Amino acid sequence: MVTTTKRWKTKKGFLYLQEDECKGCGFCIEFCPKEVLETSDKFNAKGYYPPRAKDPEACVNCTFCELICPDFAIWTEETEDEHE
């Protein structure tokens, strides 16, 4: 199975989501301290609504989403160059 990985540019790096691994629990959306995420309007391969970035510029790469995700489907990556 090919996994679709979404990537959004943030102020400090990138936010990634393997949307077909997500089971749509909503933890990352509900507990994001910067309200970066929202529920997608499209199903993933499992039939769930994964998150999507509604405001990726608000993301500060705090890594809370990746810590709370039970599926390890979302993570951030910090880069040194903010203008990458």
Secondary structure, 3 states (H helix, E strand, C coil): CCCCEEEEECCCEEEEEEHHHCCCCCHHHHHCCCCCEEECCCCCCCCCCCEEECCHHHCCCCCHHHHHCCCCCEEEEECCCCCC
